Each structure stands twice: as C-alpha cells, then as structure tokens.
Amino acid sequence: MMINMSYIRVKFLPFYLLISAGCTTVTIEEVQHTEATLVEGESVVVIGRRTSNDYETEPELISCIGKVLSKGDNQLNVIPEQTFMDNLYPWFEPRTAPLRVRDLQRLLAYDAVSQKFDDFNVHYIIWIDGNTETTRSSGSITCSLGTGGIGCFGFGTWDKKAEYEASIWDYKNKKLIGKVSSEADGTSYMPAIVIPIPIIAQVQADACKGMAVQLKHFFNNSQG
C-alpha cells in the first residue's frame, strides 16, 4: 500500500507590536498521510489531551483553536469541546479517553457512544497535546514609597515557549490522517521608570492562530 505523504513547513518571522506585545516567532509543520474530506453538515471536534489530574493541554488554547476554525474564510463546523465532553461523559475523561485510533473500536461497542457521534455527525477528531511554559527570566525591578508616591526602576525579561501538536483522526474510517505542530517562542519585557510597563509576547495566542490557520489549510487544501 502506498502512502502519499507531504510535508509543509511554514515559518513566520518575528513581529512586533508597540507597547502591547513583545516579539514572537512561530513555526508550523504539517504531515498529511491522506486526504481529509468534509461534506456539508459534517463536523470536527477539537479536544485537549488530559493524561492525569496534574497534566492537561490548556482549555483556553483548545477554545481558541475551535473559535478560529469556526470563523472567517473556509470555516469548519466545530463542536465545542465542553459540549462534546458533557455529552460523551465519561468516555473522553483522562482515564478512559482513547489514546490510539484503534481504541475507538472499544468505545463504539457502546451504542450510546456511537449514537452521540452520529448525532453530532463527527467526521474528524482533532487531538491537541502540549503546553506553554516559561523557559527563562532575568532582570529585576525595585519599587519604593516616597513623598511623591510609589516609584519603580529596573528592567525584566522572560521567555515563553509554546509547543503543541494536533493529531487528526478520521473517525469514520478509523485512522490517523495527519499531524500539525505549532511552536512559538516569545520574549516579554518589563521596563520600569517610575511605572512598570509590560510588553507581553502573546506566545500561546500566536501558537493557536498559527495552528488553526494550518488546520484550515489541511482540510480545505485536501478538498481542492
């Protein structure tokens, strides 16, 4: 059996927004094994991986990707994660969620589960795994109270890294059809001359937008 595999690598150069944002670099990678075909009325669901009580892909990242996918050009019909989870409780909780595509067969043995999938008309499940973390910080800011009020002086920086991977499962054909990864690195600044002024790199938000745009391309490019 031959597999058609294509690699698409897109790199967005650093960009700057005065005062409100720091510097962020986003790298997107895509691996597509087979075509993704959505017909009218079919849906996708975006779910974050939660492997234990102390690890989960941030819900706000999942919500962000879903919102971008469902709006603008080439929008997709996205089932909100919480709606999906509530209707299929407890089958997509950390201890019971399928880790591999073939595990879907185990769930489909339950009529209530397969019926919910049919009700939502789900064709693709997009699993998101990853997180955003602070990787480095430096500098210091000192504040003191004087006759004129509180004054601060100093300079601080901190780096954040966001790494996420989306695995696209074809529910109807029970197979993994591709992956999209998003990596964002950003540096935030906090200069303080009397008043601290944060210049924040929107690392997680930029990782979300980059991944969602590429996921739209994943589906719409397949449909030609």
C-alpha positions as CSV (number, residue, x, y, z in Angstrom):
1,M,0.0,0.0,0.0
2,M,1.4,3.3,-1.0
3,I,1.1,6.3,1.3
4,N,1.0,9.8,-0.1
5,M,2.9,11.9,2.4
6,S,3.5,15.6,2.0
7,Y,5.5,18.0,4.3
8,I,4.7,21.6,4.6
9,R,6.9,23.9,6.7
10,V,6.0,27.5,7.2
11,K,8.0,29.9,9.4
12,F,6.7,33.3,10.4
13,L,9.4,35.8,11.2
14,P,9.4,37.7,14.4
15,F,6.9,40.5,14.5
16,Y,6.5,43.5,16.9
17,L,3.5,45.4,18.3
18,L,4.5,48.5,20.2
19,I,3.6,48.6,23.9
20,S,1.0,45.8,23.7
21,A,3.1,42.9,22.5
22,G,6.6,41.5,22.6
23,C,8.5,39.5,20.0
24,T,7.1,36.1,18.9
25,T,8.4,33.6,16.4
26,V,6.0,30.9,15.2
27,T,7.0,27.7,13.3
28,I,4.3,25.4,11.8
29,E,4.8,21.9,10.5
30,E,2.3,19.6,8.8
31,V,2.4,16.0,7.8
32,Q,-0.6,14.7,5.8
33,H,-0.9,11.0,5.1
34,T,-4.2,11.0,3.2
35,E,-6.8,13.5,2.1
36,A,-9.3,15.0,4.5
37,T,-12.8,15.3,3.0
38,L,-15.6,17.2,4.8
39,V,-19.0,17.3,3.2
40,E,-21.8,19.7,4.1
41,G,-23.2,19.0,7.6
42,E,-20.2,17.1,8.9
43,S,-18.3,18.3,12.0
44,V,-14.9,18.2,13.6
45,V,-14.3,18.3,17.4
46,V,-11.1,19.7,19.0
47,I,-10.1,18.1,22.2
48,G,-7.2,18.7,24.6
49,R,-5.1,15.8,25.9
50,R,-5.5,15.2,29.7
51,T,-3.5,12.2,30.8
52,S,-3.7,12.9,34.5
53,N,-5.1,15.2,37.1
54,D,-1.9,17.3,37.0
55,Y,-1.5,17.5,33.2
56,E,-3.8,18.9,30.6
57,T,-3.5,20.9,27.4
58,E,-4.8,24.3,28.4
59,P,-8.6,24.6,27.8
60,E,-8.2,28.2,26.7
61,L,-5.9,27.0,23.8
62,I,-8.4,24.4,22.7
63,S,-11.2,27.1,22.8
64,C,-9.0,29.5,20.8
65,I,-8.3,26.9,18.1
66,G,-12.0,26.0,17.9
67,K,-13.1,29.6,17.5
68,V,-10.5,30.3,14.7
69,L,-11.6,27.2,12.8
70,S,-15.3,28.1,13.0
71,K,-14.9,31.7,11.8
72,G,-13.7,33.6,8.7
73,D,-12.8,32.1,5.3
74,N,-13.1,28.4,4.9
75,Q,-14.7,27.9,8.3
76,L,-15.4,24.5,9.7
77,N,-18.3,23.2,11.7
78,V,-16.7,22.8,15.1
79,I,-18.4,21.1,18.1
80,P,-17.3,22.9,21.3
81,E,-15.1,20.7,23.4
82,Q,-17.1,21.1,26.6
83,T,-20.4,20.3,24.8
84,F,-18.8,17.1,23.3
85,M,-17.2,16.1,26.6
86,D,-20.5,16.6,28.5
87,N,-22.5,14.5,26.0
88,L,-20.0,11.7,26.0
89,Y,-19.2,11.6,29.7
90,P,-17.2,9.7,30.9
91,W,-15.7,8.2,27.7
92,F,-13.4,11.1,27.0
93,E,-12.2,11.7,30.5
94,P,-8.4,11.3,31.2
95,R,-8.7,7.7,32.4
96,T,-11.0,6.5,29.6
97,A,-10.1,8.6,26.6
98,P,-8.8,6.7,23.6
99,L,-5.0,7.1,23.1
100,R,-4.8,5.4,19.7
101,V,-7.2,5.4,16.8
102,R,-7.8,1.7,17.2
103,D,-9.1,2.4,20.7
104,L,-12.2,4.0,19.1
105,Q,-13.5,0.5,18.3
106,R,-13.7,-0.2,22.1
107,L,-15.9,2.9,22.5
108,L,-18.1,2.2,19.6
109,A,-19.1,-1.1,21.2
110,Y,-21.3,1.1,23.4
111,D,-24.5,2.1,21.5
112,A,-24.8,5.3,23.5
113,V,-21.4,6.4,22.3
114,S,-21.8,5.6,18.6
115,Q,-25.3,7.3,18.7
116,K,-23.8,10.5,20.0
117,F,-21.2,10.6,17.3
118,D,-23.9,10.1,14.8
119,D,-26.0,12.9,16.4
120,F,-23.1,15.3,16.1
121,N,-22.2,14.0,12.7
122,V,-18.5,13.9,13.6
123,H,-16.1,13.0,10.9
124,Y,-12.7,14.1,12.4
125,I,-11.4,14.3,15.9
126,I,-8.5,16.7,16.4
127,W,-6.5,15.9,19.5
128,I,-4.2,18.7,20.8
129,D,-1.3,17.9,23.1
130,G,1.2,20.3,24.5
131,N,1.6,23.3,26.8
132,T,3.1,26.8,27.2
133,E,5.8,27.4,29.8
134,T,8.3,30.0,30.9
135,T,11.8,28.9,30.0
136,R,13.9,31.8,31.3
137,S,13.7,35.0,33.2
138,S,16.2,37.7,34.1
139,G,16.5,41.2,35.4
140,S,14.9,42.9,38.4
141,I,12.5,45.8,39.3
142,T,12.7,47.7,42.6
143,C,9.8,49.8,43.9
144,S,9.9,52.2,46.8
145,L,7.5,54.5,48.5
146,G,8.5,58.2,48.7
147,T,6.9,61.5,49.3
148,G,5.7,61.6,45.7
149,G,4.2,58.2,45.9
150,I,5.4,54.8,44.7
151,G,8.2,54.7,42.1
152,C,9.8,51.8,40.4
153,F,13.1,51.3,38.5
154,G,14.6,48.4,36.7
155,F,14.2,46.1,33.7
156,G,13.0,42.5,33.5
157,T,12.5,40.0,30.7
158,W,11.1,36.5,30.5
159,D,10.9,33.9,27.6
160,K,8.0,31.6,27.0
161,K,7.8,28.6,24.7
162,A,4.6,27.1,23.4
163,E,4.7,23.6,21.8
164,Y,1.5,21.9,20.6
165,E,0.8,19.0,18.2
166,A,-2.6,18.2,16.6
167,S,-3.3,14.6,15.6
168,I,-6.2,14.4,13.2
169,W,-8.2,11.2,13.4
170,D,-10.7,10.2,10.8
171,Y,-13.5,8.8,12.9
172,K,-15.5,7.3,10.1
173,N,-12.5,5.4,8.6
174,K,-10.8,4.8,11.9
175,K,-7.3,6.0,11.0
176,L,-4.8,8.8,11.7
177,I,-4.6,11.0,8.6
178,G,-2.0,13.6,9.6
179,K,-0.5,15.9,12.2
180,V,0.0,19.7,12.5
181,S,2.5,21.1,15.0
182,S,2.9,24.6,16.2
183,E,5.9,26.0,18.1
184,A,6.0,29.6,19.3
185,D,8.9,31.3,21.2
186,G,8.5,34.8,22.6
187,T,10.2,37.3,24.8
188,S,8.3,39.7,27.1
189,Y,9.8,42.8,28.6
190,M,9.0,44.9,31.7
191,P,10.8,48.3,31.7
192,A,10.1,50.4,34.8
193,I,10.9,54.1,35.1
194,V,8.5,55.2,37.8
195,I,5.7,52.9,36.4
196,P,6.3,49.4,35.1
197,I,5.2,49.0,31.5
198,P,4.7,45.3,30.4
199,I,5.4,44.5,26.8
200,I,3.9,41.0,26.5
201,A,4.6,38.4,23.9
202,Q,1.3,36.6,23.1
203,V,3.0,33.2,22.8
204,Q,0.0,30.9,23.3
205,A,-2.3,33.1,21.3
206,D,0.1,33.1,18.3
207,A,0.6,29.3,18.6
208,C,-3.2,28.9,18.5
209,K,-3.6,31.2,15.4
210,G,-0.8,29.5,13.5
211,M,-2.1,26.0,14.2
212,A,-5.7,26.9,13.4
213,V,-4.8,28.5,10.1
214,Q,-2.8,25.4,9.1
215,L,-5.6,23.1,10.1
216,K,-7.9,25.1,7.9
217,H,-5.4,24.6,5.1
218,F,-5.2,20.9,6.0
219,F,-8.9,20.4,5.3
220,N,-9.5,22.9,2.6
221,N,-6.4,22.0,0.6
222,S,-7.5,18.4,0.6
223,Q,-10.8,19.3,-0.8
224,G,-9.1,21.2,-3.7
